[in-house]
Amino acid sequence: MNIVARVDKQFTGLGLGVNQQDPQEFLTKFFELLRNNKGIISYLDYLLTGYEQNTIQCNKCSTCSKTVVQNEILMVPLQEDTSFSESCFIQISYLNGANKYLCGVCNSHEEAKQTLEWIRFPRLLIVQFKRYYFKKETGSVRVDSKIQFGTTLTIDTKSYELIGIIRHQGSLNFGHYYSDVKYGDIW
């Protein structure tokens, strides 16, 4: 059985129906299955793997906890700002209220600052814009604004050229995906 059929079978087994996953879910499951095939994945890892560092700093004692994770997809959350630039590679959030950080030094839940940043970028960059976010008052909200981005992106010394887009038309619960791919100089 080929790998794409195995991914599709796994989604069918989850009760999602045939071909009813979004592109990011499919790609993540696809990479997971490829990791079991050593010859293929070593080259894909070379091309697609980047590293994110998650740093949490306790507001009370200033102790920092850092973890580094491997990632193939850069997730860019959108809310009001729909522009895409280098600032998307550092995400800062504050852990407070019911979401306080359990500090190992203070031995208590404390307010903290969390920073998620890419520390090594892959050779091929896959970006997913997260158009949905959750608001306590209204539930899931979709950002319908157009996203502003260019056809090239330079980060440090690496330059990326846009070669494909997968876009969704519809709502949170239904819709269709379309792709635009650059072939040579033609879209």
Secondary structure, 3 states (H helix, E strand, C coil): CCHHHHHHHHHHHCCCCCCCCCHHHHHHHHHHHHCCCHHHHHHHHHHHCEEEEEEEEECCCCCEEEEEEEECEEEEECCCCCECCHHHHEEEEEECHHHCEEECCCCEEECEEEEEEEEECCCCCEEEEECEEEECCCEEEECCCCCECCCEEEECCEEEECCEEEEEEECCCCEEEEEEECECCEC
